[in-house]
Amino acid sequence: MTPSRIHHLLDQNLATRSERPAIRDCDGETYSWGAYAALVQEAETLLRDRGAAPGERVLVVGENCLSLPVLINACSRIGVWAVPVNARMSSAEIARIKTHARPVLTLYTSHISPEAAAHAGSAEALDTGFGRLRFEPGTPDPEPIPDEADAPAILLYTTGTTGDPKGVMLSHANLLFAAQASVGLRDLTAEDHVYGGLPLTHVFGVASMLMASAQVGAMVELVTRFDPARLYSALLDGVTVLPAVPQMHALLMAYAEKQGISRLENAKLRYVSSGAAPLDPAWKRKAEAFYGLPLQNGYGMTESTAGVSGTRNAIGDPDTSVGPPLPGVEVTLDLALGEDPEVGEVLTRGAHVMTGYFRNPEATAQAITDGWLRTGDLGRFDDQGRLHIVGRSKELIIRGGFNVYPPEVEAALNDHPAVVQCAVIGRPAHGDEEILAFVQPTAPGATDAATLRSFVAERLAGYKRPSRIFVVETLPAAATGKILKHQLLTRFAALLDSSEA
C-alpha cells in the first residue's frame, strides 16, 4: 500500500521490522518499531478519550523526546493536526499561537523540559503518560477535512515573525514527499543511525530527520539539547548520518580542539550535512578535514517542507552552492531586481510547497502564485545548474548605490580562526545604509573589532566592509541554531548606543 498519511510509514515498519530499533530516546533507552507503535496506540486512545476529532488541532509544547513523534503519529491516526511548539518560547509567544491555532488540547513534555514544565504549571495541566495535558477552553473548532493526502498533518509556526503568528500548513503529501526526497539525497537505509539533534518543532527535524528515517526504517537518536561532548560520544557510538546546522559543527570542532583532537577517528559516520546558513570555502574545508567526509549543503524553508535543493559533492569539492533542485522540484528566479542580471528572488514549485498559511488567505495569496512559492531569498544559478543563495530580499543592503549581500560579508568574517559565527545586517544612516556585524568569538578575548576590521579589509571591497563590528558573547538563535537577525538591534541596543555616544 502506498502511504497516504504519515503514520502509514510507522505501520509499514511495524509490519516488516517490528523488533528492529526505531528510536533511541533522550534518556538513552531504545524502542523498537513494535514498542513505538504500541505507545502511539496509547496516545491515540488518550487523545480520542479527551475529545480530539478530525480537523482539530493538538498543540504539543516540548523539546525532543519520544513523546513528540508518538503524539505526531497519534494525531495522524485520528486526523488531528499536530502543532509542535518549542518549549523555550516565551509564555506570550505560546499564547499568541494558541489564540491563532485554537487547539482542543495542549500537551507539554514536562518530564524532559524545565520550560515545558513551567508552561504546564502555569496552565494547570494534568499529568499523563506523555507529559502534562490541558483541555483548552471553548467549543470544538474543526476544520473541513480535505482528501486523504491533502489533509494537513502538521501546523508549524514560523520563527522570527512579529505581530500575528503565521501557521504553515503541511499536508501528509508534503511530508511524505519530503521524506522520500531526503532518503534519496542521503541514500538512507534501514541500517542507518541518524543523530536527532535538530528540534522536532522545526521543519528540518520533523521532515528531513524523523519522516525520512521512518520512510526506510532507520533509527533516530533523539537529543533534547545540543551538547558538543554528547555529540562527539554519539559519533563514536555508531551514528552514521549527521544532519546539523553550522553552529553545531563549529561547537563540535571547538570542543574536539580543546581535547587535542583534530580529526574524527574510529567512527561509522558516512554522511554529514549543514543547513540553515551559507557555507564559506575555508570553513567547509576545515569541517571536511575534521570529519574526513564531504560536507553536504542544502536549502529549504518551512513553507517548502524543508527541501528545495541539495548537494551530493565529493570531498574537497570547492562548491559552496546549495546544489541543484531536488527531483520533482522546480526552481526559477524572478530577476526583477535591477542591478545584477543574474540574481533574483528564488521561486519554487512542486509537491513540497505548503498548502498555505492557516486562516490567512491574504498571506497565502502573496506567497503562492500559480503554484510558485515566493521564498523571499535571493539566488543565482551557476553554469552547472546549481543554486547559490546570496541573501534575503528583505536583508539586502544597498550602500552607496551598491548591493551588499550579508552572506558574503559573513563569509569573510567567518574565515577568521577566532570566529565561531556572525550575523550582518543593514540599518538606515544619513540617507544611506550602514553595515553592522555582530561576531561570536571562540572564547572571550579571542579577537576584537580592530583585528577583524583589518582582516576583512583584505577580503572585501570597501563598500562591503562593516561600518561597525561588535564582538559579543552569543548571538540570539532559534532552537535550530538559526540566528534570529530581527533580534540583533534590540538585544545589543546598549552596545549600539555606547558606540554612538
N, C-alpha and C positions, 0 to 999 in steps of 0.2 A: 504494500500500500504506500502510495506517495504521501508523505506528510503534508497536511494542510493546516495543522496547528502546532505550536512549538512543543507541546507536551508529547506529540507523536514521536519526537526524537527520543525521549525517555522511554516510551513504550517499545520502540524498536530495540533499544539496548537491553531492556528488561527481557525481551523475548530471546535475544541471541547471546547475551553475556551477563546474565543476572549476578553471577558470583565475581565478576571482574571489578576492580576498583573504579569508582566513578568520581568521588570527591574526597579529598583529604581536608578535613575541617581545620579551622584556625587553631584548635587545641591539639592538633596532630593526629586525631583519630580518623581512620579511613573507612569510608562507607562504600559498599558495593552498590551496583545498579539496583539490585533487589532491595537492599535496605533503604536506599534513596527513594525508590518508588513507594515503599511502604509508608515512609514519612510524608510523601506527597498525598497519599490517600488519607492519612490522618488529618493533614492540614485542609484538604478539600472538605472533609466532614465537618471540621471546626467552622470553616467559613460558611458552609451551607446552613449549619445549625444556627449561626448568628445572623442569617438573613441575606447573605450575599447572593445576588442573582445576576444573570447575563446582562451585560451592558452597563453594570455599575462599576465603580472604582474602589479599589482597596489600596490605601496608602501604606507603604512599608518604610518606616523611618529607621535606617540602620546602617551598618557597616558590614564588610564582607564576613560572612559566616554561612553555615549550611542552611540556616533558616531562610535566607534570601532566595536561593534557587528553588528551594522547596515551595515557598509561597508563590513564586512566579509561575511554577508549573501547576500548582493547585488552582490558581486563578485561571490559567488557560483551560483547565478541565471544565470549569464552571462557565467560562465565557465572560468572566470578570476581567477588567483591565487592571493590571498591576501598575502601581505608581511608586517606583523606588525613589527614595529621597535620602540624601546623605545626612546622617545624624549630626554631623558637625556644622550644619547650617544653623543659623540663629532661630530662636522661637518665632521672631517676627517673620522671617523668610518662610518658615514652615507654615505659619498661619496664613500667609498670602496664598501659598499653594493649596492649602486645604479649602480656602474660600473659593478658589477657582475650580479645583477638581471635584469638590463636593463628594468626598468618599463616604461610603456607607460604613466602613470600618477603617481603623488605623491600627497597625501593629508596629511595635517597637522592639528592636533586637537588644533589649536592655541587658541580657545576660553576657554580652561581649563588649558593649559600648557604654562607657560612662555618660556620654552625651545623650544616647538614646534613653538611658535610664532616667536622666534628668528630665527629658521631654515627657517620658511616660509618667513620671511622678507628678509633673505639673498638670497632666491631662487626667490624672486619677485612673490610669489604665489598669486592667485586671491581668493577673498572671495566667499564661497558657504555656503549653509545651514548646512554643516557638517564639517566646518573648512575651510582651505585655500587650493587651488588646483593649481598644477603646471603641465603644459604639458611638458613632457621630450623631449629634442631634439633627433633627429634621426628618423629612419623609424620604423614602426611596426615590432615586432620581436616575433611572436607567436611560441609556441612550439607545436609539434604534439599532437593531442587530443586522449588519450587512452580511453578504455572503461569507462563507466559512473562512477562507484565507484572507479576505479583505477586512475582516473584523480587526479592530485594534487589539493588540495583545499587551502592549506596554505604553504608558504615557510618561515621557521624560520631560522634565522642566529644565530649560537651558540655563546655564550659569552665566553670570556676568551681565544680566539684564537689570534694568531699573524699572520702577513702576510696576504695572501689572505683569505677572509672570506669563511666559509662553509655554504651553504644553505641546510637545511634539508627539503626534500620534503615529506610532509604529505598528504596522499590522503584522499578523502572523506571516504573511507572504514576504514582507520586508525583511523580517528577522531570519526566515528560512533561506532567502536569497543571500543575505549577508553571511550566514553560516557557511553555505556552500562556497562562496567566493573566498572566504578566509581559509577554508580547507584546501582549496586549490592553490592559493598563494603560498601557503606554508607546507604543502604536501603532508598534512596531518594524517596520522593513522591511529588505530586503537592502541598502539604501543606507546604513544606519546604521553609525557608527563608535563602538563602546562602549568607554569607559575602564575597564580591568580592574584597578583598584587594590584591590578587595576580595579577600581571600585565597580561593583555591580550596579551601582546607582548611576553609572555613566555608560553611554552607548558603546564605547570601546570595550569595556569589561563585559557587558551583557551580550553583545552581538558577536564580537570577534574572539572573545575568550570563552564564555560559557556556552553559547549556542554552537559555535564551531566545534568545540570539544565534544558536545553531545551528538553532533552530526556523524562523527566517526567512532564514538565510544572511548575517547581519550580521557585520562584522569586530570582533573583540575585541583591544584593545591591552593586553597583559599587563604589569603593573608589579610588580617583586619587592618593593620597599619604597617606601612612600609618601614623596614629597618634593614640597612645595608648588611649588617652582620648576619641577620637571618637569611637574607637572600643569598649571601655567599655560602652559607651552610647548605641551603637548599640546592644550590648548583653543584655541590659536591655529593648530594644525596639523590641524584637521579633526574633532576629537571632536564628536559630535552628542548623545551620551547619557552622562550622568554620574550613576551610582548611587554614593552615598557615605554616610558617617556624619557626624554633626555635627562631630566633631573635625577631619575632613579639610576641611570647608568653612571652619571657623574658622581653621585654619592657612593655608589658601589666601588668605583675605581679609587675614589679618595680613601675609603675605608681600607681597601686592599693595599694601597700605597703605605698607609700607616702601619700595616702589618709586615711591610717589607716585601709585598707580593706585587710583581709587575705583570704577571700573566696568569690567566686561569688555567690550572692544570688538573688532570685526573677527573674531568667532568664529562658527562654524556651529552652536554648541550650541543644541539645541531642547528638551531635556528634562533636568531636574536633580531629583534626589530625595535625601531624607535618611531614614535609618532607624536602628534600634537604640537610640534615645533620644527622649524627648519634645521637642517644639518649644515655644518660648515666643514670644509675638507680636512682641516687639521684635527678637529675633534673626532671626525669619523675615522681617520687613520689611527688615532690613539685608541679608540674603542675597539677597532678591529685587531689591533696588536694585543690588546688585553684579552679579548675573547678567543682569538685565533679563528674567527669566523667573519664572514661578511655581515655588515650591519645594514639590514634592510630598512627601507623607509616607506611610508605610505601616507595617504591623505584621505580625509573624510571629515564628517561632522555629524551632529545628532540628526539633523534633517535628512541626511543621506544614509542613515543606519550604519554609520561609521565609514564604510568603504566606498571610495571612488577610484583610487589608483594605488599601485604598489610596485615595488622593485623586486627583481629576482637576480641581483647582481652577484658577480664573483668577488671574492676577497681582493682588496686592492683597487677595485674599480673606482676611479675618482668621481663618478656620478653622484651628485647630491640632489638629484631630482626626486619627485615623489612617484616616479615611474609612469608607465603607460596606463590608460584606463583599464580597469578590470574587465574580464569577459562579461558581455551583456550590459556594459555601462557605456553610455555615450557622454562625451565631454566636448564642449566647444567654448570659444571665448567671445565675449561682447567687447569689441575693440573700440567702442565709442568713448575713449578716454582722452585722446588728443595727442599728447607729447610723444609717446612711444608706440609705434605702429604694431609692435609685436606683443604688447602687454594689454590684457583685457580682463574683465570680470569672468570668473570661471562659472560656466553653466553646465549642469549635468542632468541626464535623463535616463530613466530605466526603472527596474523593479526595486531598486534601493531607495527611491525617493519617498519620503513620508507621505502619508495620506493627507496631512495638513496640520494646522495648529488647532488645538481643541477650543471650540466655541469662539473662534476668531477668524471668520471668513475673510475679513478685510486683509489681515496679515497674510493669510494663506494665498489670496489672490495676488498680493505684492510679491510673494516669494516664488510662486509657481505659475508659469505661463506656458500653455500648450505642452504640459508635462515637464518643461525645463525648470529646474530648481536654480534660482539665483543664489550663489553661495556667499556673495559679499567678499570673496577672496580674489586677489589679483594674481594672474598667472600668465605664463608663456609656454609654448611648446618648442623643444629643440628639434634639430633636423632628424632625430631618431624617433620622434613622436612621443617623447617623454615630457611630462608636465612638470613645470617648475613653479612653485608658489612664491611670489615675491612680496606679498603683504596683504593686509586687509584694505579693502577700498576705503573704509572709514578711517583707517590708520595711516593712509598715505600722507606724507608730509610734503608740503610744497614750500620750498625755501629759496628765496631769490628767484622764483620762477622755475626752479628745477624740481623734478620729482625725486623724493628721497624715500626709499623703501626700508622701513625699520629692520627687517631681517638681515639686510646687507650690513647695516651698522652693527647689529647684534653679533653677526658672524665675526666681524673684525675684533670686537671686544672679547668674544669667547675664545679667540686664538691665544689670548694671554694665559700662561700656565697657572696664574693665581686666581683665575675667574672660574667659578662654578657655572653661573648663568647670569643673564642680564635681560633687561627689558628697556626698549627705546620707544619713546612717544614724542609727539609734537604738541606744541602749545602756542597759541597766538601771542605775538610780541612785537610791538612797534610796527604794525602794519605788515608783518611777515610771520613766519613760524620759526620758533626756536626748537632745537633738538635736545631732549632731556634723556640721559641714560642713567639707569639705576642698576648697580652692579653688586652681585653677591660674591664675596671672595671665598677662597678655600678655607681660610682661617682669619680671625681678627688681625688686622695689621699686615696681611699678606701683600697688599698693594694699596695704592692711593690714587686719587684723581689725577694728580700731576703725571704720575707714571703711566697711567692708562691713556691720558691725553697724548703724550709723546708716542706711545705705542701705536695708536690708531692713526696718527698723523702720517705714518709711513704706509698706511694701507688704504686710506680713504681720501677722495678728493676733498678739497676744502669745504665745499658746500654740504658735504655729507657728515662732517665731523660734529660730534655732540657739542652743543653750546655749553652745557654743564654736565658733569659726571658726578654722581653721588654713589659712594661706596656704602652699602647698607648690610646689616646682619642677615636678613632674609627678605625674600620678595613675597608679596601676597599671592597665594596659589590655591587653585581648586584641589579637591582630593586626588585628581588625576595627575597633579603636578603642573598642570597648565597655569601659566602666570596670568593673573587677573589684572590686566593693564588698566582697566577702568578704576581700580582702587589706588593706583600709584599716587596720584596728586593728593588724595585725601590722607592716605597712610603716611606720606612723607611731607605733609604740609609744613611742619616745623622746620625741616631741612630747607625747603624751598624759601620759606620766609627769612631764615637766618642768612641764606646766601644772597638774598636780595637786599638785605638791610645795609 
